Amino acid sequence: MTAVRHNSNKPDLLLWLDQMPNALAEVNRAKEFGSKKYDDPEKGIDGNTNWADSIGTIGHLDFQDGCRSAVFRHLMKIAWQGHRDTTQNSIQHMAFVALNALMWLEYELAEE
């Protein structure tokens, strides 16, 4: 007998892994970099979840503005200066564009 799974009409998130594994790995590298950069245990800041701390608070607009700014800043590095990766960590600028766009989107969806 085969196990039954009722997965029709549910998103197939494996499509991301199957079709864009390198891009997702690079976005993950950007997320890991940010998690370390913003981790500050002495101040009680968990770098892994810091990005989400403003969801549902009065500070959410400031965080969204920061995401928008980062998206455009990294895009400008690519478009105007021809830089593919950041000099400090060799992570692709497009990975930071994608990561900040995803965080921005998460905030937008949380407001609905």
N, C-alpha and C positions, 0 to 999 in steps of 0.2 A: 504494500500500500504506500502511496506517495502522500507526503504532507500537503495540506491545502493552504494556499496563500491567497488572500483576497486583496491583491495589489492593483487591480484595474482602477483607473481614475485617480491614482496617486502619482505624485511626481517621481520620476526615475532619476534620482540624484547620481546614480552610477554613470549616467551619460557624461557628466562633468569629468569624472575620473577617467573614463574610457577615452574621451575625445580630446581632453586638454590636460593631460597629466603634468606636463612640463610647466605650463602656465600656472596651474594650481600650486605646484611645488614652489614656484618663485613667489607667488602671493603669500604662501605660508612662511617662506623665509622672511618676507617683509613683516609679517605679523609677529614672528618670533623676535625679530630685531626690535620692533616697537615694544613688545612685552618686556624685554630686558631694559630698553631705554627708559621706559616710564615706571619701572618697578622701584618703589621706595618704601621698604618695610618699616623704616623708622617713622615715616609719616602715615603708615597704615594704607599705603597705596599698592594694590596688586596690579602689576603691569599687565597681567593677562586679561583682566576684566576692566581696567581703568577706562577704556574707551566707552564702555556701556554705562558708566556710573551716572551720567547726566540724563539718561533716558527717563522721561516723565518728570523731570525737575525744571526749575526755572532756568537752569544753565544749559538746557539742551540746544538753544539757538546758538550760543557761543561755540559749542562743540561742532554743530553742523557748519558754522562759518569756518571753523578750523579745517574741517574735512574738505569743504569747497576750495579753500585757499590752497591746501596741499595738492588737490587734484590739478588745479591750474598751474601751480608752481612746478610740479613734476612734468606736466605736459609742456610747459615752456622750456624746461631743460632739454627735452627731446627735440621740440620743433625749432627753437631758436638757436640753441647751442650745439645741437647734434649729439648730446650725451645720451648714451644708452643706459649706463649704470651709474650709480652714485659712487663718488670717489671714496667715501668712508667705509663702505661695506660690500661693494661689488654686486649689490642687488639692483635689478633692473628698475629704472624709473617707472616703467609701465606697471610693475607689480605694486608700487606705492600708489599709482593712480587707481588701480583696481581695488586695492585694499581700502583706500579712503572713500572710493565710490560705494563700496559695499557697506561701510560703516555709516555713511551719509544715508544710504537707502534704508538701512535698518532703523535709523532714527525717524525717517519719513514714514515708514510703515508702522512704527510704534505710535505715531500721532493719530493714525486713522481710527 
